[in-house]
């Protein structure tokens, strides 16, 4: 079931790369990525510095679709997305 509000987020990593994911709890997910063991394998060789972009009001399906859209963007386009809200 698609219960609750889903978020799409981008995290800046210690190597300046950008990681995109989805979650129902942004704070918890960031901590998981920072701890390394329960977060994405992506952060095993780099540190998760912080969430630099997020969108809310998604259900599970729309969050997954939006995540895929963002992952297809170039780095330049992702940075433009990030800076468009700051």
Buried (B, 14 or more C-beta within 10 A) or exposed (E): EEEEEBBBBBBBBEEEEBBBBBBBEBEEBBEBBBEBEEBBEBBEEBBBBEBBBEBEEBBBEBBBBBBEEBEEBEEEEBBEBBEEEE
